[in-house]
Amino acid sequence: MSALDVEDFIQQNRAVAEEVETFRGYWESDKHWTARREFILRNQSHFSPAQRDQLLSLSMVWANNVFMGCRYSEELLERVKEMAEGIEVEDAPVFKTRDEIMKKQQGR
């Protein structure tokens, strides 16, 4: 599902789109929310209504990793990255760990 597909889906499924909009955090920028909304819409069919909190949590893990550089277990990151495959985030920040920075400086 590309960004255009997401917009088409939203236009054709207003009730679902309105429900998903209620999941937006007040702190989320348009850029952050657009990406997380796409994550939710792409994956909602794999989760029952009873599992909605799990989907929302996974969407936050993915967004926190992409936008803020938060780190999680490799297993969890692998799962959310698979779920987000194909989502394009323009101008996503690039984060380096302390170890990466130290290794680069030691090589000089």
C-alpha positions in Angstrom: 0.0 0.0 0.0 1.7 3.2 -1.1 0.9 6.7 0.1 -1.6 7.1 -2.8 -3.2 3.8 -1.9 -3.6 5.0 1.7 -5.3 8.2 0.5 -7.6 6.1 -1.8 -8.4 3.8 1.1 -9.3 6.7 3.4 -11.5 8.2 0.7 -13.4 4.9 0.2 -13.6 3.9 3.8 -14.5 7.1 5.7 -15.7 5.3 8.9 -12.5 3.4 9.2 -10.5 6.5 8.5 -12.3 8.5 11.1 -11.8 5.8 13.7 -8.1 5.6 12.9 -7.8 9.4 13.3 -8.9 9.0 17.0 -5.6 7.2 17.6 -3.5 10.2 16.7 -1.5 11.6 19.7 -1.7 15.4 20.2 2.1 15.4 20.1 2.4 13.9 16.6 3.3 16.2 13.8 1.6 15.7 10.4 4.7 13.9 9.1 4.8 11.6 12.1 1.1 10.8 12.1 0.9 10.3 8.3 3.5 7.5 8.6 2.1 5.9 11.7 -1.5 6.1 10.2 -0.2 4.2 7.2 1.4 1.6 9.5 -1.9 1.1 11.2 -4.0 1.0 8.1 -1.6 -1.5 6.4 -1.7 -3.9 9.4 -5.2 -3.6 10.8 -6.5 -6.6 8.9 -4.0 -8.8 10.7 -5.3 -7.8 14.2 -8.8 -8.5 15.7 -10.6 -5.6 17.4 -9.5 -7.2 20.7 -5.9 -6.9 19.6 -6.1 -3.2 18.6 -4.0 -2.0 21.6 -1.2 -4.4 20.4 -1.4 -2.9 16.9 -1.3 0.6 18.3 1.7 -0.2 20.5 3.6 -1.7 17.6 2.9 1.4 15.6 4.3 3.5 18.3 7.4 1.3 18.6 8.0 1.7 14.9 7.4 5.5 14.9 9.6 6.0 18.0 12.4 4.0 16.4 12.1 5.9 13.1 11.5 9.5 14.4 13.3 9.5 17.7 15.9 6.7 17.5 14.4 4.7 20.4 16.0 1.3 20.7 14.1 -2.0 21.4 15.0 -5.7 21.2 16.2 -6.9 17.8 13.2 -9.3 17.7 10.7 -6.5 18.2 12.4 -4.1 15.8 12.5 -6.9 13.1 8.8 -7.5 13.6 7.8 -3.8 13.2 10.2 -3.2 10.3 8.6 -6.1 8.5 5.1 -4.7 9.2 6.3 -1.3 7.9 7.9 -2.6 4.7 7.2 -0.2 1.9 6.3 2.8 4.0 8.4 5.7 2.8 9.2 8.4 5.3 10.7 11.5 3.7 13.6 13.2 5.6 13.6 10.6 8.3 16.3 11.4 10.9 19.4 9.2 11.0 20.6 8.2 14.4 24.0 6.9 15.5 24.7 5.0 18.7 27.4 6.1 21.0 29.4 3.0 20.1 29.2 4.0 16.4 30.4 7.5 17.1 33.3 6.2 19.3 34.3 3.6 16.7 34.5 6.2 14.0 36.6 8.6 16.1 39.0 5.8 17.1 39.6 5.0 13.4 40.9 8.5 12.8 
